[in-house]
Amino acid sequence: MNNQSFNTNYKIANVSKDEEKAIKKIEEELKNITKKDFVIIAWEKEQ
């Protein structure tokens, strides 16, 4: 793999209200499927 194409620089994501709703929805879907209470932590790749 070419190291130049592999981005390892991440920051905590700034999440909009709509994105937060989507994340909460996915967390609920995961709980329904797995019966476990997962929490999604949003990291964002820096450009």
Steps between C-alpha positions, in 0.01 A plus 500: 500500500620848417545698825401823327147370442456380860374787717569451871410855604166504679312747717182477704218574257287811520155349461189686385158432656399293195822297518444448874149368428643261239763373745236443771285313246792273408575439869137391550515271195820341635328441833202335328730270302764418762307551826804702617502870580779636278606865487636644177787744539541720194851569371561687180792467260689825456545602138 
